[in-house]
């Protein structure tokens, strides 16, 4: 099992909308993420900076690198593009983080 962490950026004024959309996450998107090997996924919000901090536990031999090719992932990105900092293809601007400490 690997841990993956990254940040994304929320646009100002969309904090409750971001939460609402995730409270109603599409079941087909959840299935796609789980099928890729993500076993545990949390997103936290720093309300002062509007930074979203995501942490995933990913199975060994995962296929998460293929998720950007998925129809439902692309559809979700388009759905979220109006409230997040995004790239030209609607994917969120992501900054991958390096793990420097872990304690079980």
Backbone as XML, in Angstrom:
<?xml version="1.0"?>
<chain id="A" units="angstrom">
  <residue number="1" name="UNK">
    <atom name="N" x="0.853" y="-1.175" z="0.000"/>
    <atom name="CA" x="0.000" y="0.000" z="0.000"/>
    <atom name="C" x="0.897" y="1.235" z="0.000"/>
  </residue>
  <residue number="2" name="UNK">
    <atom name="N" x="0.607" y="2.164" z="-0.881"/>
    <atom name="CA" x="1.340" y="3.425" z="-0.972"/>
    <atom name="C" x="0.429" y="4.568" z="-0.560"/>
  </residue>
  <residue number="3" name="UNK">
    <atom name="N" x="1.019" y="5.618" z="-0.011"/>
    <atom name="CA" x="0.291" y="6.834" z="0.302"/>
    <atom name="C" x="0.688" y="7.896" z="-0.707"/>
  </residue>
  <residue number="4" name="UNK">
    <atom name="N" x="-0.302" y="8.603" z="-1.205"/>
    <atom name="CA" x="-0.083" y="9.659" z="-2.184"/>
    <atom name="C" x="-0.754" y="10.917" z="-1.641"/>
  </residue>
  <residue number="5" name="UNK">
    <atom name="N" x="-0.060" y="12.043" z="-1.726"/>
    <atom name="CA" x="-0.648" y="13.306" z="-1.279"/>
    <atom name="C" x="-0.391" y="14.376" z="-2.322"/>
  </residue>
  <residue number="6" name="UNK">
    <atom name="N" x="-1.357" y="15.268" z="-2.466"/>
    <atom name="CA" x="-1.221" y="16.359" z="-3.419"/>
    <atom name="C" x="-2.135" y="17.497" z="-3.018"/>
  </residue>
  <residue number="7" name="UNK">
    <atom name="N" x="-1.854" y="18.670" z="-3.575"/>
    <atom name="CA" x="-2.711" y="19.829" z="-3.330"/>
    <atom name="C" x="-3.372" y="20.263" z="-4.630"/>
  </residue>
  <residue number="8" name="UNK">
    <atom name="N" x="-4.506" y="20.913" z="-4.467"/>
    <atom name="CA" x="-5.238" y="21.553" z="-5.558"/>
    <atom name="C" x="-5.702" y="22.892" z="-5.002"/>
  </residue>
  <residue number="9" name="UNK">
    <atom name="N" x="-6.287" y="23.714" z="-5.833"/>
    <atom name="CA" x="-6.693" y="25.048" z="-5.397"/>
    <atom name="C" x="-8.158" y="25.296" z="-5.743"/>
  </residue>
  <residue number="10" name="UNK">
    <atom name="N" x="-8.902" y="25.752" z="-4.745"/>
    <atom name="CA" x="-10.312" y="26.083" z="-4.907"/>
    <atom name="C" x="-10.443" y="27.579" z="-5.183"/>
  </residue>
  <residue number="11" name="UNK">
    <atom name="N" x="-11.387" y="27.953" z="-6.023"/>
    <atom name="CA" x="-11.646" y="29.371" z="-6.273"/>
    <atom name="C" x="-12.443" y="29.956" z="-5.102"/>
  </residue>
  <residue number="12" name="UNK">
    <atom name="N" x="-12.210" y="31.217" z="-4.822"/>
    <atom name="CA" x="-12.858" y="31.899" z="-3.698"/>
    <atom name="C" x="-14.378" y="31.874" z="-3.832"/>
  </residue>
  <residue number="13" name="UNK">
    <atom name="N" x="-15.030" y="31.607" z="-2.711"/>
    <atom name="CA" x="-16.482" y="31.627" z="-2.653"/>
    <atom name="C" x="-17.158" y="30.311" z="-2.977"/>
  </residue>
  <residue number="14" name="UNK">
    <atom name="N" x="-16.382" y="29.284" z="-3.276"/>
    <atom name="CA" x="-16.967" y="28.006" z="-3.686"/>
    <atom name="C" x="-16.769" y="26.883" z="-2.661"/>
  </residue>
  <residue number="15" name="UNK">
    <atom name="N" x="-16.448" y="27.240" z="-1.440"/>
    <atom name="CA" x="-16.185" y="26.226" z="-0.418"/>
    <atom name="C" x="-17.384" y="25.295" z="-0.208"/>
  </residue>
  <residue number="16" name="UNK">
    <atom name="N" x="-18.561" y="25.861" z="-0.003"/>
    <atom name="CA" x="-19.735" y="25.021" z="0.248"/>
    <atom name="C" x="-20.160" y="24.265" z="-1.007"/>
  </residue>
  <residue number="17" name="UNK">
    <atom name="N" x="-19.979" y="24.863" z="-2.174"/>
    <atom name="CA" x="-20.326" y="24.179" z="-3.427"/>
    <atom name="C" x="-19.407" y="22.983" z="-3.667"/>
  </residue>
  <residue number="18" name="UNK">
    <atom name="N" x="-18.124" y="23.149" z="-3.367"/>
    <atom name="CA" x="-17.173" y="22.043" z="-3.518"/>
    <atom name="C" x="-17.595" y="20.874" z="-2.618"/>
  </residue>
  <residue number="19" name="UNK">
    <atom name="N" x="-17.924" y="21.179" z="-1.375"/>
    <atom name="CA" x="-18.353" y="20.126" z="-0.453"/>
    <atom name="C" x="-19.646" y="19.476" z="-0.931"/>
  </residue>
  <residue number="20" name="UNK">
    <atom name="N" x="-20.604" y="20.303" z="-1.372"/>
    <atom name="CA" x="-21.883" y="19.755" z="-1.852"/>
    <atom name="C" x="-21.676" y="18.783" z="-2.998"/>
  </residue>
  <residue number="21" name="UNK">
    <atom name="N" x="-20.838" y="19.170" z="-3.956"/>
    <atom name="CA" x="-20.606" y="18.298" z="-5.111"/>
    <atom name="C" x="-19.948" y="16.987" z="-4.682"/>
  </residue>
  <residue number="22" name="UNK">
    <atom name="N" x="-19.060" y="17.041" z="-3.721"/>
    <atom name="CA" x="-18.427" y="15.806" z="-3.255"/>
    <atom name="C" x="-19.352" y="14.984" z="-2.366"/>
  </residue>
  <residue number="23" name="UNK">
    <atom name="N" x="-20.262" y="15.639" z="-1.669"/>
    <atom name="CA" x="-21.265" y="14.893" z="-0.903"/>
    <atom name="C" x="-22.172" y="14.091" z="-1.836"/>
  </residue>
  <residue number="24" name="UNK">
    <atom name="N" x="-22.273" y="14.543" z="-3.090"/>
    <atom name="CA" x="-23.122" y="13.891" z="-4.092"/>
    <atom name="C" x="-22.272" y="13.253" z="-5.196"/>
  </residue>
  <residue number="25" name="UNK">
    <atom name="N" x="-21.064" y="12.810" z="-4.846"/>
    <atom name="CA" x="-20.152" y="12.255" z="-5.847"/>
    <atom name="C" x="-20.834" y="11.123" z="-6.615"/>
  </residue>
  <residue number="26" name="UNK">
    <atom name="N" x="-20.553" y="11.066" z="-7.878"/>
    <atom name="CA" x="-21.192" y="10.082" z="-8.744"/>
    <atom name="C" x="-20.689" y="8.670" z="-8.412"/>
  </residue>
  <residue number="27" name="UNK">
    <atom name="N" x="-21.599" y="7.720" z="-8.240"/>
    <atom name="CA" x="-21.198" y="6.348" z="-7.937"/>
    <atom name="C" x="-20.260" y="5.754" z="-9.002"/>
  </residue>
  <residue number="28" name="UNK">
    <atom name="N" x="-20.474" y="6.096" z="-10.267"/>
    <atom name="CA" x="-19.610" y="5.556" z="-11.321"/>
    <atom name="C" x="-18.190" y="6.119" z="-11.217"/>
  </residue>
  <residue number="29" name="UNK">
    <atom name="N" x="-18.039" y="7.320" z="-10.695"/>
    <atom name="CA" x="-16.704" y="7.882" z="-10.476"/>
    <atom name="C" x="-16.023" y="7.165" z="-9.316"/>
  </residue>
  <residue number="30" name="UNK">
    <atom name="N" x="-16.763" y="6.918" z="-8.252"/>
    <atom name="CA" x="-16.208" y="6.178" z="-7.119"/>
    <atom name="C" x="-15.752" y="4.795" z="-7.575"/>
  </residue>
  <residue number="31" name="UNK">
    <atom name="N" x="-16.558" y="4.103" z="-8.360"/>
    <atom name="CA" x="-16.182" y="2.767" z="-8.858"/>
    <atom name="C" x="-14.909" y="2.832" z="-9.696"/>
  </residue>
  <residue number="32" name="UNK">
    <atom name="N" x="-14.796" y="3.856" z="-10.526"/>
    <atom name="CA" x="-13.622" y="4.014" z="-11.395"/>
    <atom name="C" x="-12.360" y="4.239" z="-10.547"/>
  </residue>
  <residue number="33" name="UNK">
    <atom name="N" x="-12.464" y="5.085" z="-9.544"/>
    <atom name="CA" x="-11.320" y="5.373" z="-8.667"/>
    <atom name="C" x="-10.927" y="4.123" z="-7.888"/>
  </residue>
  <residue number="34" name="UNK">
    <atom name="N" x="-11.897" y="3.426" z="-7.353"/>
    <atom name="CA" x="-11.613" y="2.194" z="-6.611"/>
    <atom name="C" x="-11.007" y="1.127" z="-7.517"/>
  </residue>
  <residue number="35" name="UNK">
    <atom name="N" x="-11.521" y="0.990" z="-8.730"/>
    <atom name="CA" x="-10.992" y="0.001" z="-9.672"/>
    <atom name="C" x="-9.538" y="0.284" z="-10.033"/>
  </residue>
  <residue number="36" name="UNK">
    <atom name="N" x="-9.143" y="1.551" z="-9.963"/>
    <atom name="CA" x="-7.762" y="1.927" z="-10.262"/>
    <atom name="C" x="-6.818" y="1.611" z="-9.103"/>
  </residue>
  <residue number="37" name="UNK">
    <atom name="N" x="-7.382" y="1.261" z="-7.946"/>
    <atom name="CA" x="-6.544" y="0.864" z="-6.811"/>
    <atom name="C" x="-6.540" y="1.819" z="-5.640"/>
  </residue>
  <residue number="38" name="UNK">
    <atom name="N" x="-7.355" y="2.868" z="-5.704"/>
    <atom name="CA" x="-7.426" y="3.787" z="-4.572"/>
    <atom name="C" x="-8.360" y="3.179" z="-3.529"/>
  </residue>
  <residue number="39" name="UNK">
    <atom name="N" x="-7.805" y="2.918" z="-2.358"/>
    <atom name="CA" x="-8.572" y="2.241" z="-1.315"/>
    <atom name="C" x="-9.125" y="3.231" z="-0.285"/>
  </residue>
  <residue number="40" name="UNK">
    <atom name="N" x="-8.462" y="4.344" z="-0.124"/>
    <atom name="CA" x="-8.850" y="5.333" z="0.874"/>
    <atom name="C" x="-8.492" y="6.702" z="0.298"/>
  </residue>
  <residue number="41" name="UNK">
    <atom name="N" x="-9.422" y="7.662" z="0.350"/>
    <atom name="CA" x="-9.201" y="8.951" z="-0.294"/>
    <atom name="C" x="-9.879" y="10.022" z="0.555"/>
  </residue>
  <residue number="42" name="UNK">
    <atom name="N" x="-9.111" y="10.983" z="1.006"/>
    <atom name="CA" x="-9.646" y="12.110" z="1.767"/>
    <atom name="C" x="-9.149" y="13.408" z="1.148"/>
  </residue>
  <residue number="43" name="UNK">
    <atom name="N" x="-9.997" y="14.441" z="1.218"/>
    <atom name="CA" x="-9.609" y="15.784" z="0.783"/>
    <atom name="C" x="-9.941" y="16.740" z="1.925"/>
  </residue>
  <residue number="44" name="UNK">
    <atom name="N" x="-8.958" y="17.551" z="2.279"/>
    <atom name="CA" x="-9.110" y="18.545" z="3.340"/>
    <atom name="C" x="-8.997" y="19.933" z="2.713"/>
  </residue>
  <residue number="45" name="UNK">
    <atom name="N" x="-9.646" y="20.910" z="3.330"/>
    <atom name="CA" x="-9.610" y="22.294" z="2.844"/>
    <atom name="C" x="-8.979" y="23.194" z="3.894"/>
  </residue>
  <residue number="46" name="UNK">
    <atom name="N" x="-8.002" y="23.986" z="3.478"/>
    <atom name="CA" x="-7.488" y="25.081" z="4.297"/>
    <atom name="C" x="-8.289" y="26.316" z="3.893"/>
  </residue>
  <residue number="47" name="UNK">
    <atom name="N" x="-9.234" y="26.756" z="4.722"/>
    <atom name="CA" x="-10.112" y="27.860" z="4.317"/>
    <atom name="C" x="-9.393" y="29.197" z="4.143"/>
  </residue>
  <residue number="48" name="UNK">
    <atom name="N" x="-8.241" y="29.359" z="4.764"/>
    <atom name="CA" x="-7.514" y="30.627" z="4.626"/>
    <atom name="C" x="-6.853" y="30.761" z="3.258"/>
  </residue>
  <residue number="49" name="UNK">
    <atom name="N" x="-6.270" y="29.670" z="2.767"/>
    <atom name="CA" x="-5.562" y="29.722" z="1.487"/>
    <atom name="C" x="-6.370" y="29.129" z="0.338"/>
  </residue>
  <residue number="50" name="UNK">
    <atom name="N" x="-7.486" y="28.467" z="0.668"/>
    <atom name="CA" x="-8.324" y="27.742" z="-0.299"/>
    <atom name="C" x="-7.552" y="26.598" z="-0.958"/>
  </residue>
  <residue number="51" name="UNK">
    <atom name="N" x="-6.545" y="26.109" z="-0.254"/>
    <atom name="CA" x="-5.794" y="24.951" z="-0.724"/>
    <atom name="C" x="-6.525" y="23.685" z="-0.309"/>
  </residue>
  <residue number="52" name="UNK">
    <atom name="N" x="-6.703" y="22.800" z="-1.274"/>
    <atom name="CA" x="-7.258" y="21.476" z="-1.024"/>
    <atom name="C" x="-6.090" y="20.515" z="-0.876"/>
  </residue>
  <residue number="53" name="UNK">
    <atom name="N" x="-6.085" y="19.739" z="0.191"/>
    <atom name="CA" x="-5.019" y="18.781" z="0.471"/>
    <atom name="C" x="-5.628" y="17.385" z="0.379"/>
  </residue>
  <residue number="54" name="UNK">
    <atom name="N" x="-5.161" y="16.602" z="-0.572"/>
    <atom name="CA" x="-5.714" y="15.267" z="-0.809"/>
    <atom name="C" x="-4.714" y="14.199" z="-0.395"/>
  </residue>
  <residue number="55" name="UNK">
    <atom name="N" x="-5.230" y="13.133" z="0.208"/>
    <atom name="CA" x="-4.417" y="11.991" z="0.619"/>
    <atom name="C" x="-5.131" y="10.729" z="0.142"/>
  </residue>
  <residue number="56" name="UNK">
    <atom name="N" x="-4.368" y="9.857" z="-0.504"/>
    <atom name="CA" x="-4.916" y="8.586" z="-0.974"/>
    <atom name="C" x="-4.044" y="7.442" z="-0.476"/>
  </residue>
  <residue number="57" name="UNK">
    <atom name="N" x="-4.681" y="6.341" z="-0.164"/>
    <atom name="CA" x="-3.972" y="5.081" z="0.027"/>
    <atom name="C" x="-4.237" y="4.277" z="-1.237"/>
  </residue>
  <residue number="58" name="UNK">
    <atom name="N" x="-3.151" y="3.891" z="-1.887"/>
    <atom name="CA" x="-3.253" y="3.260" z="-3.197"/>
    <atom name="C" x="-2.598" y="1.880" z="-3.137"/>
  </residue>
  <residue number="59" name="UNK">
    <atom name="N" x="-3.301" y="0.891" z="-3.667"/>
    <atom name="CA" x="-2.785" y="-0.478" z="-3.692"/>
    <atom name="C" x="-1.538" y="-0.570" z="-4.561"/>
  </residue>
  <residue number="60" name="UNK">
    <atom name="N" x="-0.677" y="-1.527" z="-4.226"/>
    <atom name="CA" x="0.468" y="-1.819" z="-5.084"/>
    <atom name="C" x="-0.057" y="-2.233" z="-6.456"/>
  </residue>
  <residue number="61" name="UNK">
    <atom name="N" x="0.671" y="-1.904" z="-7.497"/>
    <atom name="CA" x="0.304" y="-2.241" z="-8.877"/>
    <atom name="C" x="-1.011" y="-1.569" z="-9.291"/>
  </residue>
  <residue number="62" name="UNK">
    <atom name="N" x="-1.199" y="-0.321" z="-8.838"/>
    <atom name="CA" x="-2.409" y="0.426" z="-9.173"/>
    <atom name="C" x="-2.372" y="0.880" z="-10.632"/>
  </residue>
  <residue number="63" name="UNK">
    <atom name="N" x="-3.508" y="1.352" z="-11.099"/>
    <atom name="CA" x="-3.610" y="1.892" z="-12.457"/>
    <atom name="C" x="-4.092" y="3.345" z="-12.422"/>
  </residue>
  <residue number="64" name="UNK">
    <atom name="N" x="-3.762" y="4.057" z="-11.360"/>
    <atom name="CA" x="-4.219" y="5.442" z="-11.234"/>
    <atom name="C" x="-3.675" y="6.342" z="-12.342"/>
  </residue>
  <residue number="65" name="UNK">
    <atom name="N" x="-2.546" y="5.996" z="-12.914"/>
    <atom name="CA" x="-1.993" y="6.805" z="-14.012"/>
    <atom name="C" x="-2.915" y="6.801" z="-15.227"/>
  </residue>
  <residue number="66" name="UNK">
    <atom name="N" x="-3.798" y="5.814" z="-15.325"/>
    <atom name="CA" x="-4.734" y="5.727" z="-16.445"/>
    <atom name="C" x="-6.033" y="6.506" z="-16.196"/>
  </residue>
  <residue number="67" name="UNK">
    <atom name="N" x="-6.266" y="6.956" z="-14.970"/>
    <atom name="CA" x="-7.519" y="7.656" z="-14.666"/>
    <atom name="C" x="-7.777" y="8.870" z="-15.556"/>
  </residue>
  <residue number="68" name="UNK">
    <atom name="N" x="-6.764" y="9.664" z="-15.923"/>
    <atom name="CA" x="-7.050" y="10.816" z="-16.794"/>
    <atom name="C" x="-7.627" y="10.446" z="-18.170"/>
  </residue>
  <residue number="69" name="UNK">
    <atom name="N" x="-7.527" y="9.197" z="-18.559"/>
    <atom name="CA" x="-8.082" y="8.739" z="-19.837"/>
    <atom name="C" x="-9.556" y="8.337" z="-19.714"/>
  </residue>
  <residue number="70" name="UNK">
    <atom name="N" x="-10.031" y="8.217" z="-18.494"/>
    <atom name="CA" x="-11.382" y="7.725" z="-18.235"/>
    <atom name="C" x="-12.443" y="8.747" z="-18.624"/>
  </residue>
  <residue number="71" name="UNK">
    <atom name="N" x="-13.487" y="8.283" z="-19.273"/>
    <atom name="CA" x="-14.609" y="9.141" z="-19.670"/>
    <atom name="C" x="-15.243" y="9.810" z="-18.461"/>
  </residue>
  <residue number="72" name="UNK">
    <atom name="N" x="-15.494" y="9.056" z="-17.391"/>
    <atom name="CA" x="-16.171" y="9.617" z="-16.221"/>
    <atom name="C" x="-15.264" y="10.593" z="-15.473"/>
  </residue>
  <residue number="73" name="UNK">
    <atom name="N" x="-13.975" y="10.358" z="-15.453"/>
    <atom name="CA" x="-13.041" y="11.297" z="-14.822"/>
    <atom name="C" x="-13.026" y="12.606" z="-15.598"/>
  </residue>
  <residue number="74" name="UNK">
    <atom name="N" x="-12.961" y="12.523" z="-16.921"/>
    <atom name="CA" x="-12.990" y="13.740" z="-17.742"/>
    <atom name="C" x="-14.301" y="14.511" z="-17.550"/>
  </residue>
  <residue number="75" name="UNK">
    <atom name="N" x="-15.385" y="13.770" z="-17.427"/>
    <atom name="CA" x="-16.688" y="14.404" z="-17.197"/>
    <atom name="C" x="-16.699" y="15.108" z="-15.837"/>
  </residue>
  <residue number="76" name="UNK">
    <atom name="N" x="-16.130" y="14.492" z="-14.800"/>
    <atom name="CA" x="-16.046" y="15.092" z="-13.465"/>
    <atom name="C" x="-15.181" y="16.357" z="-13.503"/>
  </residue>
  <residue number="77" name="UNK">
    <atom name="N" x="-14.050" y="16.277" z="-14.188"/>
    <atom name="CA" x="-13.187" y="17.451" z="-14.307"/>
    <atom name="C" x="-13.944" y="18.624" z="-14.916"/>
  </residue>
  <residue number="78" name="UNK">
    <atom name="N" x="-14.696" y="18.361" z="-15.961"/>
    <atom name="CA" x="-15.471" y="19.421" z="-16.610"/>
    <atom name="C" x="-16.506" y="19.996" z="-15.645"/>
  </residue>
  <residue number="79" name="UNK">
    <atom name="N" x="-17.134" y="19.126" z="-14.874"/>
    <atom name="CA" x="-18.135" y="19.521" z="-13.883"/>
    <atom name="C" x="-17.517" y="20.402" z="-12.795"/>
  </residue>
  <residue number="80" name="UNK">
    <atom name="N" x="-16.275" y="20.144" z="-12.435"/>
    <atom name="CA" x="-15.609" y="20.868" z="-11.353"/>
    <atom name="C" x="-14.802" y="22.077" z="-11.837"/>
  </residue>
  <residue number="81" name="UNK">
    <atom name="N" x="-14.615" y="22.225" z="-13.117"/>
    <atom name="CA" x="-13.707" y="23.250" z="-13.668"/>
    <atom name="C" x="-14.096" y="24.678" z="-13.306"/>
  </residue>
  <residue number="82" name="UNK">
    <atom name="N" x="-15.370" y="24.934" z="-13.084"/>
    <atom name="CA" x="-15.777" y="26.306" z="-12.778"/>
    <atom name="C" x="-15.439" y="26.741" z="-11.357"/>
  </residue>
  <residue number="83" name="UNK">
    <atom name="N" x="-15.059" y="25.803" z="-10.489"/>
    <atom name="CA" x="-14.812" y="26.173" z="-9.093"/>
    <atom name="C" x="-13.381" y="25.892" z="-8.623"/>
  </residue>
  <residue number="84" name="UNK">
    <atom name="N" x="-12.527" y="25.416" z="-9.529"/>
    <atom name="CA" x="-11.148" y="25.075" z="-9.171"/>
    <atom name="C" x="-10.176" y="25.645" z="-10.185"/>
  </residue>
  <residue number="85" name="UNK">
    <atom name="N" x="-8.921" y="25.784" z="-9.776"/>
    <atom name="CA" x="-7.871" y="26.109" z="-10.734"/>
    <atom name="C" x="-7.624" y="24.871" z="-11.588"/>
  </residue>
  <residue number="86" name="UNK">
    <atom name="N" x="-7.729" y="25.027" z="-12.908"/>
    <atom name="CA" x="-7.636" y="23.880" z="-13.811"/>
    <atom name="C" x="-6.672" y="24.142" z="-14.959"/>
  </residue>
  <residue number="87" name="UNK">
    <atom name="N" x="-6.219" y="23.057" z="-15.547"/>
    <atom name="CA" x="-5.420" y="23.095" z="-16.764"/>
    <atom name="C" x="-6.359" y="23.232" z="-17.964"/>
  </residue>
  <residue number="88" name="UNK">
    <atom name="N" x="-5.793" y="23.377" z="-19.147"/>
    <atom name="CA" x="-6.584" y="23.546" z="-20.368"/>
    <atom name="C" x="-7.534" y="22.377" z="-20.641"/>
  </residue>
  <residue number="89" name="UNK">
    <atom name="N" x="-7.181" y="21.169" z="-20.169"/>
    <atom name="CA" x="-8.038" y="19.994" z="-20.389"/>
    <atom name="C" x="-9.052" y="19.791" z="-19.257"/>
  </residue>
  <residue number="90" name="UNK">
    <atom name="N" x="-9.221" y="20.801" z="-18.398"/>
    <atom name="CA" x="-10.114" y="20.790" z="-17.234"/>
    <atom name="C" x="-9.594" y="19.986" z="-16.055"/>
  </residue>
  <residue number="91" name="UNK">
    <atom name="N" x="-8.462" y="19.316" z="-16.193"/>
    <atom name="CA" x="-7.896" y="18.607" z="-15.048"/>
    <atom name="C" x="-7.465" y="19.631" z="-14.004"/>
  </residue>
  <residue number="92" name="UNK">
    <atom name="N" x="-7.615" y="19.296" z="-12.726"/>
    <atom name="CA" x="-7.204" y="20.247" z="-11.701"/>
    <atom name="C" x="-5.689" y="20.452" z="-11.715"/>
  </residue>
  <residue number="93" name="UNK">
    <atom name="N" x="-5.270" y="21.666" z="-11.411"/>
    <atom name="CA" x="-3.846" y="21.931" z="-11.233"/>
    <atom name="C" x="-3.444" y="21.226" z="-9.937"/>
  </residue>
  <residue number="94" name="UNK">
    <atom name="N" x="-2.525" y="20.298" z="-10.052"/>
    <atom name="CA" x="-2.118" y="19.451" z="-8.930"/>
    <atom name="C" x="-0.644" y="19.657" z="-8.628"/>
  </residue>
  <residue number="95" name="UNK">
    <atom name="N" x="-0.339" y="19.758" z="-7.351"/>
    <atom name="CA" x="1.055" y="19.775" z="-6.898"/>
    <atom name="C" x="1.253" y="18.540" z="-6.041"/>
  </residue>
  <residue number="96" name="UNK">
    <atom name="N" x="2.050" y="17.597" z="-6.530"/>
    <atom name="CA" x="2.323" y="16.373" z="-5.783"/>
    <atom name="C" x="3.255" y="16.689" z="-4.625"/>
  </residue>
  <residue number="97" name="UNK">
    <atom name="N" x="3.019" y="16.037" z="-3.510"/>
    <atom name="CA" x="3.795" y="16.278" z="-2.302"/>
    <atom name="C" x="4.667" y="15.076" z="-1.977"/>
  </residue>
  <residue number="98" name="UNK">
    <atom name="N" x="5.814" y="15.353" z="-1.434"/>
    <atom name="CA" x="6.754" y="14.319" z="-1.025"/>
    <atom name="C" x="6.532" y="13.999" z="0.447"/>
  </residue>
  <residue number="99" name="UNK">
    <atom name="N" x="6.385" y="12.731" z="0.763"/>
    <atom name="CA" x="6.221" y="12.333" z="2.157"/>
    <atom name="C" x="7.567" y="12.462" z="2.881"/>
  </residue>
  <residue number="100" name="UNK">
    <atom name="N" x="7.563" y="13.150" z="3.995"/>
    <atom name="CA" x="8.793" y="13.330" z="4.764"/>
    <atom name="C" x="8.676" y="12.723" z="6.163"/>
  </residue>
  <residue number="101" name="UNK">
    <atom name="N" x="7.477" y="12.320" z="6.568"/>
    <atom name="CA" x="7.287" y="11.669" z="7.864"/>
    <atom name="C" x="5.988" y="10.890" z="7.827"/>
  </residue>
  <residue number="102" name="UNK">
    <atom name="N" x="5.998" y="9.730" z="8.484"/>
    <atom name="CA" x="4.792" y="8.922" z="8.647"/>
    <atom name="C" x="4.897" y="8.153" z="9.948"/>
  </residue>
  <residue number="103" name="UNK">
    <atom name="N" x="3.766" y="8.045" z="10.638"/>
    <atom name="CA" x="3.711" y="7.261" z="11.861"/>
    <atom name="C" x="2.406" y="6.483" z="11.879"/>
  </residue>
  <residue number="104" name="UNK">
    <atom name="N" x="2.496" y="5.180" z="12.067"/>
    <atom name="CA" x="1.283" y="4.344" z="12.211"/>
    <atom name="C" x="0.879" y="4.275" z="13.669"/>
  </residue>
</chain>
